């Protein structure tokens, strides 16, 4: 892996760790199975409410959780997901999925 790639990933870990530290809450959801259109619509609805939906690679998420002081979450992440993770606002996901 190139030094540039490592630096980009390290910066992403810092950003996500800051989000963990500053968030009132974070919800991790496995959104596999959503179509591109559904994912786009969900992102649009969340953005209107000021909520960020972001796909985060497992390793970046686990490193960010550790850096933010939430290492205990990594066992949950590891047991629940096998690929990408998305952090979303749960009330809007529930509303979206019920529509």
N, C-alpha and C positions, 0 to 999 in steps of 0.2 A: 504494500500500500504506500502511496506517495506521501511525502511530508505535507503537501497541500491538502490531500484528502483527510489526513489525520487531523490537521488544524481545523478544517471545516467541521469534522465530527466533534472535536473537542468544544468548539464554539456552540454547536447545537446542544451538547450536553449542558453547557453553562446556561443557555437560554431556557431549556426545559427545567433545569434545577431551579432557576429563578421563578418560573411559572409555578412550580410546586410550592415554593416558599411563600409566594405572594397570593396564591389562590385561596379563596374562601372554601372552595371544594373543587375536586376533579373527579370525573367519572371516566372510567376506562371501559370501552365497549368493543366487542368483536362485531364489526359491521360487515363481515364477509357475507356475500349473498345479495347485497344491495346492487342494483344496476347502476351504471354511470349516471343515468338520469335521476335516479332516486338519491344518490350521493350528492349530486349537484344541487338538487332541490333542498336537501337537508342542510347542506352548507349555507345556502342562501337564507333559509329561515333562521338558522342559528346566528349568522352574521347580522341579521336585522335586529337581533336581541343582544348583540354585543358579546356573543359566545364564540370561542374559537374551536374549530374542529380541525384536528391535525393528525395526520398519519405519522407515526413515529416508529422507527425500527426498534425491535426488542432491546438490543444491546445499548442503544442510546438511552432508552427509557430507564433501563435498570441502573445504568451509571448515573443518570440524572437523579433518580430516586435516592441512591446512596449519597450523592453529593448534597442533596437537600435534607438529609437526615431521616429518610424514609426507607431505609434498606429492608425493613421487614415486609414491605410491599413486594419485593422481588420474588418471594416464594409464591405469592398470589399470581403475579404476572406469569411466572414460569408454568404454573399448573393450569392456568386458564387459556393461554394463547400459544399458538405455534408459529404465527407469522407476524403480521403488522398489528399495531394497536391504534386506537383512535380515542382521543380525549374529547368528551362532549358534555354538554349540559343535559342531564338525564330527563328533566321534565319535557324538554323539546323533542328528545328522541322518542319518548313515549307518545307524545302528541303526534309526531310525524308518523310513527308506525301504526297508530290507530286510524289515521286518515285513509 
